[in-house]
Amino acid sequence: MPTITAITASVLSLYFLRLAVDVIALRRLHRVSLGDGGNEDLRRAMRAHGNFAEYVPISILLMALVELNQGPRLLVVALGLLLIAGRILHRSGIRHPERAFKNRVRGMQLTFAVIATAAVSNIVIVLIRVLSG
């Protein structure tokens, strides 16, 4: 059972809801029902939410596969913590670029690192298992 991934996915799901609430609040504030209405704050909130939806599912899937393939538990924990940190940094940087743009870059670097590390780990774990018999 991928328990570490389950906890990570649950924490990130709650954070995803937070991003959705950010979008909803700005839509209400600026009276925009569809699109961004030309509002930069709403556009940024939408992109933070959209970017999360684009990158987190594959990250969680790869992380779950590492855990199901019996990869090192410490690795799975590290992947989860780095992914959570990356998503928090990304939101900060995309929502407040004038004072925290570097956070957006760091957030994406962490997210990409999680995807790459989990992908390579799965390949290595499976190849070792297959080649060892």
Solvent accessible surface area in square Angstrom, and as a share of the most:
residue,aa,sasa,rsa
1,M,193,0.86
2,P,28,0.18
3,T,65,0.38
4,I,22,0.11
5,T,6,0.03
6,A,50,0.39
7,I,118,0.60
8,T,7,0.04
9,A,30,0.23
10,S,63,0.41
11,V,66,0.38
12,L,3,0.02
13,S,62,0.40
14,L,124,0.62
15,Y,39,0.15
16,F,61,0.26
17,L,105,0.52
18,R,120,0.44
19,L,5,0.03
20,A,24,0.19
21,V,88,0.51
22,D,17,0.09
23,V,15,0.09
24,I,83,0.42
25,A,55,0.43
26,L,22,0.11
27,R,53,0.19
28,R,189,0.69
29,L,126,0.62
30,H,68,0.31
31,R,222,0.81
32,V,22,0.13
33,S,105,0.68
34,L,160,0.80
35,G,32,0.31
36,D,35,0.18
37,G,61,0.59
38,G,60,0.58
39,N,34,0.17
40,E,79,0.35
41,D,78,0.40
42,L,0,0.00
43,R,98,0.36
44,R,54,0.20
45,A,2,0.01
46,M,57,0.25
47,R,101,0.37
48,A,2,0.02
49,H,45,0.20
50,G,17,0.16
51,N,18,0.09
52,F,9,0.04
53,A,48,0.37
54,E,98,0.44
55,Y,61,0.23
56,V,9,0.05
57,P,79,0.50
58,I,75,0.38
59,S,0,0.00
60,I,30,0.15
61,L,95,0.47
62,L,27,0.13
63,M,0,0.00
64,A,16,0.12
65,L,68,0.34
66,V,0,0.00
67,E,20,0.09
68,L,100,0.50
69,N,29,0.15
70,Q,153,0.68
71,G,8,0.08
72,P,82,0.52
73,R,153,0.56
74,L,144,0.72
75,L,43,0.21
76,V,1,0.00
77,V,57,0.32
78,A,38,0.30
79,L,3,0.02
80,G,1,0.01
81,L,114,0.57
82,L,74,0.37
83,L,0,0.00
84,I,33,0.17
85,A,39,0.30
86,G,0,0.00
87,R,4,0.02
88,I,88,0.45
89,L,48,0.24
90,H,3,0.01
91,R,42,0.15
92,S,31,0.20
93,G,0,0.00
94,I,7,0.04
95,R,48,0.17
96,H,61,0.27
97,P,33,0.21
98,E,135,0.61
99,R,175,0.64
100,A,16,0.12
101,F,103,0.43
102,K,138,0.58
103,N,34,0.17
104,R,86,0.31
105,V,63,0.36
106,R,116,0.42
107,G,0,0.00
108,M,29,0.13
109,Q,110,0.49
110,L,45,0.22
111,T,0,0.00
112,F,102,0.42
113,A,45,0.35
114,V,1,0.00
115,I,35,0.18
116,A,55,0.43
117,T,56,0.33
118,A,0,0.00
119,A,32,0.25
120,V,88,0.51
121,S,18,0.11
122,N,16,0.08
123,I,102,0.52
124,V,69,0.40
125,I,28,0.14
126,V,60,0.35
127,L,92,0.46
128,I,110,0.56
129,R,113,0.41
130,V,101,0.58
131,L,144,0.72
132,S,92,0.60
133,G,99,0.95
